[in-house]
Amino acid sequence: MTRFLLTSAAVLTALTAPALAAPVEYEFDKSHTVVRGSWLHQGMSTMSLELTNYDGTLVLDLEEPANSAVEVTFTLADGMWAGANQDRFIGHLSSGDFFEVETNPTVHFIATGFDSADNRTGTMTGDLTMNGQTHPVTLDVVFNGSGETRDGRAKHGFTATGTLVRSTWDMGFAVPYISDEIEIFISTEVEASE
């Protein structure tokens, strides 16, 4: 009987181990996600913009990050927030000086590679399309931890940071009075899809 139980346990482990290691599809917990760009305005203040209207595909393999896939589309109309009473500012960002939202209503990111030595910190490279142009970007990523949702699904937290040069996407209005470098900050929790 003992031999049967040990053999059964070994078979069960062999059958379930690959499933545990396989990539898993996740969705953003939007109530615990921030996507923000910030920049220096005339050397006097730091301004920021949050992108709030987005959806994406997240397939994560925490043991083998190279097997992961990330693709996110941000809808700009009604999806940019810069604080209260900033309608005029958002209008300018939507114009041809910056995003030209009427012609280019979305910003799109698709990951092209993941690199991590310890599966807790690393880099994610990808192609970012905005203002009608696509260029590569690299983000530094930190794995913050894991837990469970109230209904028992797995969830994980990540922080990603990096720097974009906005004129690369033909958004060089008022450089150098307004910094060309945009500091990217993303903090997110993702939940296993049902």
Helices and strands as residue ranges (DSSP letters): H 2-21, E 24-28, G 30-32, E 34-41, E 45-51, E 54-60, G 65-67, E 69-75, E 80-81, H 87-94, E 106-115, E 121-130, E 133-148, E 154-165, G 166-169, E 181-192
